[in-house]
Amino acid sequence: MLPRLHSSTVAVVIPNIVDSLDEIPDPPIRLVPARSRCRVIQARAASSQPQTGKSSRTAKQQADSTKNEFQVELACPICLQTQFHIDASDGPTYKSFPCSRCKRTFTSSRGVPDLTLTSGIASGVYQPNSSAGQDIFRNPLVSFIYERGWRQGFKSAGFPGADEEFRLAMEFLRPAYGQVLMDLSCGSGLFTRRFVGSNKFKGVIAADYSESMLQQTQELFNKDQLLNRSKLALVRADVGRLPFATGSVAAIHAGAAIHCWPDPTAAMVEISRVLQPGGVFVASTFLKTFSPLGEFLGDDTVRPLNQLSSSRSLPYRWWEEQELRDLTSSMGLQNFQRHRINRFIMFAVTKPHNGSDNQDT
């Protein structure tokens, strides 16, 4: 396992990475059994929010409220059978998530659900493999400076800036307007805030593996008084084992993230599973060093050069456009579209409806 990064270590790591861009008491749990045919256990998460007594709302008011509520369908990351339904309008109040099937209780931090595989258990002798590309962003200092200088360094690779990237993403996300969007590997919430502020989605799930990034997301979101807190749900999650019900979200966005994922194949399996039929996955990442030349000569022509100039010495993986096409199509995602500038690429793919036979463009 890699040692924990301290401030002194980060001071060395940051310039190297930027330079590389130039190169390139709680209430009890109530278990409600689901239909036996589905074999899914429905569990209500324990909340710290006190109950204030019987509601005086009429049946119609309750029905209207339920229709407008932003509810998140979480799932046990081990079995994916036990589901936890949380109401985001309650805010970050949830304490625990018990799975009777797996005999595990997942916890939360500051009311934010932690549904990673290590949540709620003491550290033992066994330690899972660690990824430097993922773990570096768990350092509080890196999380703090991400929007205060780090992200701006992406401009040298062709990233057009947060506002333009948001505009491009929203073009791809149009089919999901009015539905639930997940901002996966949300980081400090750079795009989460924009998605919520657009008022185009029923709600936004901000998911990240880094506890300190989620804290930044929460703090920066709360500073903007114009944002609707009831439209945001924070969840700590591992992209390789997403704790969400199958087919539960209309769209997933992952901005400048896929190059940090330890296992992109496992991540794409999970993304395909969680998307509902017709759902959209939108992501941006870094292309390989000679990809700009490939736009003129063809990516096949410059592939040998890219293979020589790989990112093996870095904790990240740079991509070739065809690799992204191959990866997404192998998981049943279709209709590949993209915007490409220098080493920046934003692409979108769709989860097909049953019987769909659309091809990539």
TIDREN-304549 format. One line per field, with one value per residue (C-alpha): x negated, y negated, z negated; residue in one letter; chain. Coordinates in Angstrom, 1 decimal. Layout:
N
px <- X, ...
py <- Y, ...
pz <- Z, ...
aa <- A, ...
ch <- A, ...
//
This chain:
361
px <- 0.0, -1.3, -2.2, 0.2, -0.8, -1.7, -2.1, -5.8, -5.2, -2.5, -4.8, -7.0, -4.2, -2.3, -4.8, -5.8, -2.2, -1.6, -4.8, -3.6, -0.6, -2.9, -4.3, -1.1, 29.2, 30.5, 34.0, 34.2, 33.8, 37.0, 36.6, 39.4, 39.3, 39.6, 41.5, 40.0, 39.7, 37.2, 35.2, 34.3, 34.3, 35.5, 33.8, 34.4, 31.2, 31.0, 31.3, 30.2, 33.0, 35.7, 39.3, 41.6, 44.9, 47.7, 48.0, 51.1, 50.7, 53.5, 53.2, 52.8, 50.1, 48.2, 48.6, 47.3, 44.4, 43.4, 43.5, 41.1, 38.8, 35.3, 34.8, 31.5, 31.6, 28.4, 27.4, 25.1, 21.8, 21.3, 24.5, 26.2, 29.5, 30.1, 31.3, 31.4, 33.7, 32.7, 34.5, 31.9, 34.2, 33.4, 29.8, 26.7, 28.4, 27.9, 25.9, 25.9, 26.9, 27.3, 27.4, 28.8, 27.9, 24.2, 24.1, 22.5, 23.4, 22.1, 21.5, 21.4, 19.2, 20.7, 24.0, 22.7, 23.2, 20.0, 20.8, 17.3, 16.3, 14.2, 16.9, 17.8, 15.0, 11.8, 8.5, 7.0, 3.9, 5.2, 5.1, 6.5, 4.2, 3.9, 3.8, 1.6, 3.8, 6.8, 5.2, 3.5, 6.8, 7.7, 5.0, 6.8, 4.2, 4.7, 8.5, 8.2, 6.0, 7.9, 10.0, 7.3, 4.7, 4.5, 7.4, 6.3, 3.2, 5.2, 5.5, 2.0, 3.4, 6.3, 9.0, 11.2, 12.1, 14.9, 17.6, 17.0, 16.7, 20.0, 21.6, 20.3, 21.4, 24.9, 25.3, 24.7, 26.9, 29.9, 31.8, 31.6, 33.1, 35.7, 34.2, 31.4, 27.8, 24.7, 21.5, 19.1, 15.6, 17.1, 13.9, 14.5, 17.9, 16.7, 19.4, 21.8, 22.6, 23.1, 25.4, 27.6, 27.6, 28.8, 32.2, 32.2, 32.2, 34.5, 31.4, 27.7, 25.7, 22.1, 20.1, 16.4, 13.9, 12.1, 13.5, 11.7, 13.0, 16.6, 15.9, 14.8, 17.9, 20.1, 18.3, 18.2, 21.8, 23.0, 21.2, 23.4, 26.8, 28.4, 28.1, 30.9, 29.5, 32.5, 31.3, 27.9, 27.0, 23.4, 22.2, 18.8, 18.4, 15.8, 16.2, 15.3, 18.2, 20.9, 23.4, 26.4, 29.4, 29.2, 30.8, 31.4, 29.9, 30.6, 27.1, 23.6, 20.9, 17.2, 15.1, 11.4, 11.5, 11.2, 7.4, 7.3, 9.4, 7.5, 9.6, 11.4, 12.9, 14.5, 15.7, 17.3, 19.1, 20.6, 21.5, 23.3, 25.2, 26.3, 27.5, 31.2, 32.0, 31.5, 29.2, 26.1, 22.5, 20.4, 16.8, 13.7, 10.0, 6.5, 5.4, 1.9, -1.0, -0.9, 2.9, 3.1, 0.9, 3.2, 6.1, 4.3, 2.4, 4.8, 4.5, 3.4, 0.4, -0.8, 0.0, -3.6, -4.7, -2.1, -3.2, -6.8, -5.6, -3.4, -2.3, -3.8, -5.9, -2.8, 0.0, 2.4, 3.4, 3.6, 5.9, 6.3, 9.7, 10.1, 9.3, 12.3, 14.5, 13.4, 13.8, 17.3, 18.6, 17.4, 19.8, 22.7, 22.6, 23.4, 23.5, 20.0, 19.8, 17.0, 15.5, 11.7, 9.3, 5.5, 5.2, 8.6, 11.5, 15.1, 17.2, 20.7, 22.2, 25.7, 27.1, 29.3, 33.0, 33.9, 33.5, 31.6, 29.0, 27.6, 24.0, 21.2, 20.8
py <- 0.0, -3.4, -5.7, -8.5, -11.7, -14.6, -18.3, -18.0, -15.1, -17.0, -20.0, -17.7, -15.9, -18.9, -20.6, -17.3, -16.6, -20.2, -19.9, -16.6, -18.5, -20.8, -17.8, -16.7, -8.0, -7.2, -5.9, -2.2, -0.8, 0.3, 3.1, 3.4, 6.7, 6.2, 8.5, 12.0, 12.3, 9.5, 10.8, 7.3, 6.1, 2.5, 0.8, -2.7, -4.4, -5.6, -9.3, -11.8, -14.1, -14.2, -13.4, -16.3, -14.5, -13.6, -15.6, -17.6, -17.6, -16.3, -13.2, -15.3, -17.5, -14.3, -12.9, -16.1, -16.2, -12.7, -13.4, -16.3, -14.7, -13.9, -10.4, -8.4, -4.7, -3.4, 0.3, 2.4, 2.4, 6.1, 7.8, 5.0, 6.6, 4.5, 1.1, -2.1, -4.9, -8.4, -11.7, -14.3, -17.1, -16.0, -17.1, -15.2, -13.5, -9.8, -7.7, -4.1, -1.7, 2.0, 4.9, 7.9, 10.1, 9.3, 8.8, 5.4, 1.9, -0.9, -4.3, -7.9, -10.9, -14.2, -12.7, -11.8, -8.1, -6.1, -3.0, -1.9, 1.7, 0.7, -1.5, -0.6, 1.9, 1.6, 1.7, 5.1, 6.9, 7.2, 3.9, 3.6, 2.4, -1.3, -3.5, -6.7, -8.3, -7.9, -8.3, -11.6, -13.3, -12.0, -14.4, -17.4, -19.9, -18.6, -18.8, -22.4, -23.6, -21.8, -24.8, -27.2, -26.5, -22.8, -22.6, -25.7, -23.9, -21.7, -24.6, -23.8, -20.4, -22.0, -22.0, -25.0, -25.9, -25.0, -27.2, -25.9, -22.3, -22.7, -24.0, -21.1, -18.6, -20.1, -19.6, -15.9, -15.7, -17.2, -13.9, -13.6, -17.0, -16.7, -13.5, -12.4, -13.1, -11.6, -13.7, -10.9, -11.6, -15.0, -16.3, -19.6, -20.0, -22.2, -20.9, -19.7, -23.3, -24.2, -21.2, -22.1, -25.8, -25.0, -23.8, -21.3, -18.2, -16.7, -16.2, -15.7, -13.0, -14.1, -10.9, -10.6, -8.2, -11.1, -12.1, -15.5, -16.2, -15.6, -17.9, -20.6, -19.9, -20.4, -23.6, -25.3, -24.4, -25.8, -29.1, -29.7, -30.9, -30.7, -26.9, -24.6, -22.2, -19.9, -19.1, -17.7, -14.3, -13.5, -9.9, -8.4, -5.7, -3.6, -3.9, -0.2, 0.9, -1.8, -1.6, -2.5, -0.5, 0.9, -1.4, -4.1, -7.2, -9.0, -10.3, -10.1, -12.8, -12.3, -15.4, -15.0, -11.7, -8.5, -8.9, -8.6, -5.4, -2.3, 0.0, -1.7, 1.6, 2.3, -1.3, -1.2, 2.1, 0.3, -2.8, -0.7, 1.1, -2.0, -3.8, -3.4, -2.4, -5.5, -6.9, -9.0, -8.9, -12.0, -12.2, -14.2, -13.2, -13.7, -12.3, -11.0, -13.3, -13.0, -13.0, -16.6, -15.5, -12.5, -14.9, -15.8, -12.6, -10.1, -8.5, -5.2, -7.0, -8.5, -5.5, -4.2, -7.6, -7.6, -4.1, -5.3, -8.4, -6.7, -7.9, -4.9, -7.1, -8.9, -7.7, -8.4, -6.9, -9.1, -7.9, -7.4, -8.2, -4.6, -3.2, -5.1, -3.9, -0.3, -0.5, -2.0, 0.2, 3.4, 2.5, 2.1, -1.7, -3.1, -6.3, -7.6, -11.4, -13.7, -17.2, -17.2, -20.1, -19.5, -16.8, -17.4, -15.1, -15.1, -12.2, -10.9, -7.4, -6.0, -3.0, -1.4, -0.6, 3.0, 4.1, 0.9, 1.4, -2.1, -2.3, -4.7, -7.8
pz <- 0.0, 0.8, -2.2, -3.0, -1.2, -3.5, -2.6, -2.0, 0.4, 2.2, 2.7, 4.8, 6.6, 7.8, 10.0, 11.5, 12.5, 13.8, 15.8, 17.3, 18.6, 20.5, 22.1, 22.9, -19.4, -16.0, -15.1, -14.4, -10.9, -9.2, -6.8, -4.2, -2.2, 1.5, 3.8, 3.4, 7.2, 7.3, 4.3, 3.3, -0.3, -0.8, -3.8, -5.2, -6.3, -9.9, -10.0, -12.6, -11.7, -14.4, -13.6, -14.3, -14.5, -12.2, -9.0, -8.4, -4.6, -2.5, -0.4, 2.8, 1.2, 0.1, 3.6, 5.2, 2.8, 3.5, 7.2, 6.7, 4.1, 5.2, 4.0, 4.4, 4.8, 3.2, 2.9, 0.9, 2.8, 1.9, 3.0, 4.9, 3.6, 0.4, 1.5, -0.6, 0.5, -0.8, -0.3, 0.6, -0.6, -4.1, -3.6, -4.9, -7.9, -7.4, -9.9, -8.8, -6.1, -7.3, -4.9, -6.6, -3.7, -3.9, -7.7, -7.1, -8.2, -6.1, -7.8, -6.9, -7.6, -8.4, -7.3, -3.9, -3.0, -2.7, -0.6, 0.3, -0.5, -3.5, -5.1, -8.7, -9.3, -11.2, -9.4, -9.6, -8.3, -4.8, -2.8, 0.7, 3.5, 3.7, 6.8, 6.7, 9.4, 7.1, 3.7, 4.3, 4.4, 0.9, -0.4, -2.0, -0.6, 3.0, 2.6, 1.3, 4.1, 6.9, 7.9, 6.6, 9.3, 10.0, 12.4, 14.3, 15.3, 17.6, 20.1, 21.5, 22.7, 24.5, 21.8, 22.7, 19.1, 16.8, 18.3, 21.9, 20.7, 18.9, 22.0, 24.1, 21.5, 21.3, 25.1, 24.6, 21.5, 23.0, 23.2, 19.4, 18.6, 15.8, 14.5, 12.1, 13.0, 11.3, 11.3, 10.9, 9.5, 8.8, 7.1, 5.4, 7.1, 10.0, 12.3, 9.6, 8.7, 12.3, 12.9, 9.9, 10.7, 14.3, 12.8, 15.7, 13.6, 11.0, 8.8, 8.9, 7.1, 6.4, 5.9, 5.3, 3.6, 1.8, -1.5, -1.4, 2.1, 0.9, -2.0, 0.5, 2.6, -0.4, -1.6, 1.8, 2.5, -0.8, -0.1, 2.9, 1.5, 4.9, 5.1, 4.1, 1.4, 1.8, 5.3, 4.2, 2.7, 1.7, 1.7, 1.1, 3.7, 5.6, 9.4, 9.7, 7.5, 7.6, 4.7, 6.8, 8.0, 11.5, 14.1, 11.5, 13.2, 16.5, 17.0, 15.6, 16.0, 15.2, 15.9, 16.2, 14.2, 16.3, 16.5, 12.7, 12.4, 11.2, 13.4, 16.3, 17.5, 14.1, 13.9, 17.4, 16.4, 13.4, 15.4, 18.0, 15.2, 13.3, 16.4, 17.4, 20.9, 23.1, 20.4, 21.3, 20.1, 20.7, 19.8, 20.5, 20.3, 21.6, 25.0, 25.6, 26.4, 30.2, 30.5, 31.8, 34.7, 35.2, 36.0, 39.2, 40.1, 38.5, 35.1, 36.7, 38.2, 35.0, 32.8, 32.8, 31.5, 28.8, 27.7, 27.3, 25.4, 22.8, 19.4, 17.6, 15.3, 14.1, 11.9, 14.7, 18.1, 21.1, 23.9, 27.6, 29.0, 30.4, 27.0, 25.6, 28.4, 27.9, 24.1, 24.2, 27.0, 25.3, 22.4, 24.7, 24.9, 28.3, 30.4, 29.6, 30.1, 29.2, 29.0, 29.4, 28.9, 28.7, 26.0, 24.6, 25.5, 24.3, 25.4, 24.9, 25.3, 24.8, 23.0, 25.7, 25.3, 25.6, 29.2, 30.2, 32.9, 33.3, 34.2, 33.3, 35.4
aa <- M, L, P, R, L, H, S, S, T, V, A, V, V, I, P, N, I, V, D, S, L, D, E, I, P, D, P, P, I, R, L, V, P, A, R, S, R, C, R, V, I, Q, A, R, A, A, S, S, Q, P, Q, T, G, K, S, S, R, T, A, K, Q, Q, A, D, S, T, K, N, E, F, Q, V, E, L, A, C, P, I, C, L, Q, T, Q, F, H, I, D, A, S, D, G, P, T, Y, K, S, F, P, C, S, R, C, K, R, T, F, T, S, S, R, G, V, P, D, L, T, L, T, S, G, I, A, S, G, V, Y, Q, P, N, S, S, A, G, Q, D, I, F, R, N, P, L, V, S, F, I, Y, E, R, G, W, R, Q, G, F, K, S, A, G, F, P, G, A, D, E, E, F, R, L, A, M, E, F, L, R, P, A, Y, G, Q, V, L, M, D, L, S, C, G, S, G, L, F, T, R, R, F, V, G, S, N, K, F, K, G, V, I, A, A, D, Y, S, E, S, M, L, Q, Q, T, Q, E, L, F, N, K, D, Q, L, L, N, R, S, K, L, A, L, V, R, A, D, V, G, R, L, P, F, A, T, G, S, V, A, A, I, H, A, G, A, A, I, H, C, W, P, D, P, T, A, A, M, V, E, I, S, R, V, L, Q, P, G, G, V, F, V, A, S, T, F, L, K, T, F, S, P, L, G, E, F, L, G, D, D, T, V, R, P, L, N, Q, L, S, S, S, R, S, L, P, Y, R, W, W, E, E, Q, E, L, R, D, L, T, S, S, M, G, L, Q, N, F, Q, R, H, R, I, N, R, F, I, M, F, A, V, T, K, P, H, N, G, S, D, N, Q, D, T
ch <- A, A, A, A, A, A, A, A, A, A, A, A, A, A, A, A, A, A, A, A, A, A, A, A, A, A, A, A, A, A, A, A, A, A, A, A, A, A, A, A, A, A, A, A, A, A, A, A, A, A, A, A, A, A, A, A, A, A, A, A, A, A, A, A, A, A, A, A, A, A, A, A, A, A, A, A, A, A, A, A, A, A, A, A, A, A, A, A, A, A, A, A, A, A, A, A, A, A, A, A, A, A, A, A, A, A, A, A, A, A, A, A, A, A, A, A, A, A, A, A, A, A, A, A, A, A, A, A, A, A, A, A, A, A, A, A, A, A, A, A, A, A, A, A, A, A, A, A, A, A, A, A, A, A, A, A, A, A, A, A, A, A, A, A, A, A, A, A, A, A, A, A, A, A, A, A, A, A, A, A, A, A, A, A, A, A, A, A, A, A, A, A, A, A, A, A, A, A, A, A, A, A, A, A, A, A, A, A, A, A, A, A, A, A, A, A, A, A, A, A, A, A, A, A, A, A, A, A, A, A, A, A, A, A, A, A, A, A, A, A, A, A, A, A, A, A, A, A, A, A, A, A, A, A, A, A, A, A, A, A, A, A, A, A, A, A, A, A, A, A, A, A, A, A, A, A, A, A, A, A, A, A, A, A, A, A, A, A, A, A, A, A, A, A, A, A, A, A, A, A, A, A, A, A, A, A, A, A, A, A, A, A, A, A, A, A, A, A, A, A, A, A, A, A, A, A, A, A, A, A, A, A, A, A, A, A, A, A, A, A, A, A, A, A, A, A, A, A, A, A, A, A, A, A, A, A, A, A, A, A, A
//
